[in-house]
Amino acid sequence: MPVFRIGEREIEYTVRRSARASKANLSVTLQAFELLVPESATDAQINAVLERRRGWIIETLQHMEVRARAQPRVYQFVTGAKVPYRGRMTKLHVEPFDGALVEISFRNGFRILTPRDLAPASADSLIESALRLWLRRRIRDDAHEFARRHGDRHGLKPRGIVIKDQKHMWGSCGQDRQINLNWHLIFAPKPVLEYAVVHEMCHLKHRNHEPEFWDLVGSILPDWKERKAWLDTNEHMLGWEKIVPDKTD
């Protein structure tokens, strides 16, 4: 895998050629990035793109590093621990019960019931998995409710809504009229999730971000700018980082 150097730092990247690509496009993570280019792109053209976008790559990586440091951390999924949910840090209350599977409910916090015979060594990972599944189901239900609320009234009916783990976007609307949403939006306030759903639904009528698109968004959600601003400002809150204790300590 080729390496892009920024000072003494080396970042692995991949080059993906596509017949559908009309220009180069970069997607970046902290560990690596991908450069999508037209099939006809030469090595010299690829290197020129990387050099031309060097400043953008550095700025994007710095932003991601700041966001990663600010992201909520969870050391153990135990009573008193907090995870983000709908724009707030929310406490967990974990207790044993006689059931066979981890069960989760929410009322002013997460109530997590765990089987009495659950081995302590596996409890953390099972609770986290069950919590993620519960959150994904909740965003699925909320997204469909927003789609029903606004779709009939404005003539915007997607073929379906799929909840995904997307690395570089909050949502997308395919040519097949299917809407994809990043499940991490469940960590944002409900009005922000509503904005994301409406945003993608409006792409069913306008495939770009021209003024007509934003006019349509505004006709549905007059305060869309405030909702979008929350998302842009608080994206670091949308998820958690699980910290694994260092067993050598």
N, C-alpha and C positions, 0 to 999 in steps of 0.2 A: 504494500500500500504506500503511495507517495506521501511525502511529508512536507508541510508548509512551515517555514521557520519565521517566528516573530521574536527577534532578539535571540535569547538562548532557549526559548521555548519551541518545541516541535509539536505540531498538531497533524495527526493523520487525516487524510481526506480521500474521497473517492471521486472519480469522474464517471458520470453516467451519460451515455449518448442516447438521444431519442429523436426519432424521425418527426415527432410532433412538436419538438422544441424549436421555436423561432429565434430565441436568444438565450444567453447564459443566465442561469438562475442559481443562487446560493442558498443553502439551508445549513444552519450552524448549530452545534451543541457544544458543551464545554469540552468534550473529549475528541470530537471529530466534526468534519463537515462534508457535505456533498455538493459537487458542482454539476449541475445538469446543463448539457450543451447540445446543440444540433449535431446530427451525425457527421456533418461535413467539417466540423471544427478541427483545426490543426493544433499540434502541440504548442506552436508559437502563439496562436490565438488564446489557448487556454491559459498559458503563462501570463499573457498580457492582461487577461481578465483578473487573475489572482492579484497581480501587482496593482492594477487599477482599483481593486476593491480592498486592498490591504487595510486602509484606514477604517473602512466599514467593518471588516472582520475583527479588528482589534477593539473597536468601540462596542460591537455586539458581544464579544466575549467578556469584556469588562462589565457590561450591563448584566450578563448572565451570572457572573461571579458574585456581584452585589446581591442579585436576587436570591442566589443559592444560600448565601450567608444569612439572609433575612428570613428564609423560609422556616415555618414552624418545625420544631424538632420533637420527636417522640422517642423516649428511651424505653418505656414499657407501657403496654396497654393495660393499665391497672387503675383502680379507683383513685380519682384525683387528677389523673393525666388529662390533658386538654388537646383537642384536635379542632381545626377550623370547620365551620359549618354555617352556610348562609351568611358569611361575612363576620362571624363572631367566633372567638375561641370558646369551645364548648366542653364541659367536663364529662368524663366517663365515670360511671358507677358499675363496677363489676362484682357479681356475686354468683355463688354456685347454686345449681338447682338439679332436679332429678331427670332432666331431659337428656337426650343423646347428642344433640347438636347445639352449637352456639346460637343463641337467639338475641336479636337486637330490637329495641324499641326506643322511641324518643318522646320525652316530655320534660321540657326545661333542662335537657341534658340527655346523654345516651345511657340507657340502662342495658347492660350486657349480661346475659345469663350464660354461664358456662357449665358443662357437665361436671359433676362432683369428682368423677374419676379421671378427669383430664390431666394428663401429665404436665407438670409445671414447665418442662422444657419445650413443650409444643404449644402451650397456651397462647403465647404472644403472637406467633405467626397465624394461628387459627382465628384469633380475635381480629387481627388486622385484615385477614382475607374476608371474614364475614362482614366486617364494617365496610370494606370497599364494595362488596356485592350489594349491601343494603343501600349505600349511597348511589351506586349506579342505577339501581332500580328506582330510587326516588327521583333522580334527574330525568330518567326515561318517562316516568309518569307526569312530572311537571311539564316537560317539554311537549308532550302530547296534549296536555290540557291547554297550554298556551297556543299551540297550533290550531286546536279546535276553536278557541275563543276568538282568534283573529282571522282564521282562514276563510270561513264562510262569509264573514262580513266584508272582506276585502278581495274575495276571489283569488286567494292564494292557498292552493292545496298541494302540499308536497306528496310525492309518491310514498314516502315513508321517512321515518326519523331513526337514525342509527347512532348509538352512543359509542364513541371511540376513545382511545388513548392517543390523542394527536399531539405530536411534539412541538409543532411550529405554528399552530393556528387554533383558534377557539371554535371555529365552525367552517363549513363549506357547503356549497349547493352544487350538485353535479348536473350535467346535462340531462341525466335521466330523472331529474326533479327529486332526487333523494337528498335529504339534508343530513349532514354529519355534524355531531356536536362533541366537543371535548368534555369528558366526564368530570374534569376538574372544575367545570363551571358550577357544580353543586356546592362548592366552597364559597361562592359569591352570594351576595344578597339575592333574594328571589327576583326583584325587579331587574337586576343585571342579567340574570338568566333569561328573563322574558325579552330583554333587549337583544340578546344573542339569537334567540329563536326568531324574533321578528326580522332582524337583520338578514338572516339566511332566507327566510320566506320571501322577503322583498327581492331577492336575487332570482326568484322564479319569474319575475316580470322584467327586472333590469339586471343584466349580467355584468354590470360594471359599477363604478362608484361615481358616476356622473351626478349632476344636481338633481336629475329626475329621480334617481334612486333615493337620495337623502330626503327629497320632498315626500316620497312615499313612506319612508320610515317615520318622518315627522308627523305625517297625517295619522299614523297609528299610535305612536308614542311621542307626544309633543316634547317630553323631557329626555329624549334619547341622548342628548349631549352629556347630561349629568350622569346617566347610567354608563355610557361609554367611558367617561372620565374616571369613574370609580374603577372600572376594569383596567384601564391603562395605568392607574396609580397604584393599585393594590394587587397586581398579578402575583406578587411574591407570596400572598396569603393563600393562593389557590392550590393547596396540597400540603403534604408534610414529608419530612425526611425522617426515616427510621434510623436511629442511631444504634448500632450494635456495639455493646461494651467490648473493650479490648481485654481479652482473657489473659493477656500477659501482665496486666497491671496487678 
